[in-house]
Amino acid sequence: MKICWLWCELKLLLADIARSVRLSEEVTRVSQHFGVLTIEFSRWLMDLVARAVDRYDDISVT
C-alpha cells in the first residue's frame, strides 16, 4: 500500500517538474521575443529621430 502511494506521489512530482520546465521554457521564449521587440523599437525610434534631426538641419534660418 505504501509503495503504491509512494509511486503515485512520485508520478505527480515528476508531472509537476515537467510542467514547471515547460512553463519556464515558455517564459524564456516570451522574454526573448519581448527583448527582440524592444531592440527593434529602439532602432526604429533612433532612425526616426535621426531623420527628424536631418530635416531640422536642412532648414536654413535667415
C-alpha positions in Angstrom: 0.0 0.0 0.0 2.8 2.4 0.9 4.6 1.6 -2.3 1.6 2.4 -4.4 1.2 5.7 -2.5 4.9 6.5 -3.0 4.7 5.6 -6.7 1.6 7.9 -7.2 3.3 10.7 -5.3 6.5 10.3 -7.4 4.4 10.4 -10.7 2.7 13.6 -9.5 6.1 15.1 -8.6 7.5 14.3 -12.0 4.5 15.7 -13.7 4.8 18.9 -11.7 8.5 19.1 -12.6 7.8 18.6 -16.3 5.1 21.3 -16.2 7.4 23.7 -14.5 10.1 23.1 -17.1 7.6 23.7 -19.9 6.4 26.8 -18.3 9.9 28.1 -17.7 10.7 27.5 -21.4 7.6 29.4 -22.4 8.5 32.3 -20.2 12.0 32.3 -21.7 10.6 32.4 -25.2 8.3 35.3 -24.3 11.1 37.2 -22.6 13.4 36.7 -25.7 10.6 37.8 -28.0 10.0 40.9 -25.9 13.7 41.7 -26.0 13.7 41.5 -29.8 10.7 43.7 -30.0 12.4 46.2 -27.6 15.6 46.3 -29.7 13.6 46.7 -33.0 11.5 49.5 -31.5 14.7 51.3 -30.2 16.3 51.0 -33.7 13.1 52.4 -35.3 12.9 55.2 -32.8 16.6 56.2 -33.2 16.2 56.2 -37.0 13.1 58.3 -36.7 14.9 60.8 -34.5 17.9 60.9 -36.8 15.7 61.6 -39.8 14.0 64.4 -37.9 17.3 65.9 -36.9 18.5 65.7 -40.5 15.4 67.5 -41.7 15.9 70.2 -39.0 19.5 70.6 -40.1 18.4 71.1 -43.7 16.2 74.1 -42.7 18.1 77.3 -43.1 17.5 80.1 -40.7 17.8 83.6 -42.2 
